[in-house]
Amino acid sequence: MGFDQQRNARTFRFDVVSKGEVTRHLLVTADLALFLTHRIGIQEGPSLCAQKLATDLDKGVEGSHELTEDDLREHAAARTLAEARRAEARKTGPRRPTGGVPRGSPWRRNGL
């Protein structure tokens, strides 16, 4: 639903809609310095806050919600691990045969 900013803190607004219940307006606060510390783009803020809010609500946490340093550290570590796995998959993934164009290929000249 947007955000408000005061100094180095950004507060993201969320509407929580549950079937048969009144819409709840909840806030998740994030310290922007932590995004810089953990090299996380500010554009990831809304989705990280939504994940944090969903986790808090699943655990029954009421009251204020805050994206903590631990949350951002875990996100950065998971991102680094995923990047390493992708790099490893590229390195060990299937390769094309090195024999050139197959003999029966229409791209070969004179059927050689």
SULLINVEN-V414442 format. One line per field, one symbol per residue. ss: DSSP state (H for helix, E for strand, - for the rest). phi: phi as a letter, one per 40 degrees, with the letter a starting at -180 (. if undefined). psi: psi as a letter, one per 20 degrees, with the letter a starting at -180 (. if undefined). A space follows every 10 residues. Layout:
BEGIN
ss=???
phi=???
psi=???
END
This chain:
BEGIN
ss=-EEEEE--EE EEEEEE---- ---EEEEEEE EHHHHHH--- -HHHHHHHHH HHHHHHHH-- ----EEE-HH HHHHHHHHHH HHHHHHHHHH HH-------- --------HH H-
phi=.habbbfbbb bcbbbbbbdg bccbbbbbbb ccccccdcfb ccccddcccc cccccdcccg cbgcbbcccc cccccccccc cccccccccc cbccbccccg cddccccccf gc
psi=iarqpodjpp oppqpopppj rqpqoqqpqp ohhhgggjlp qhiigghghg gggggghhij prbqpporhg ghggggghgg ggggggghhh hjrqqqqjjb pqgjpiiqqk j.
END
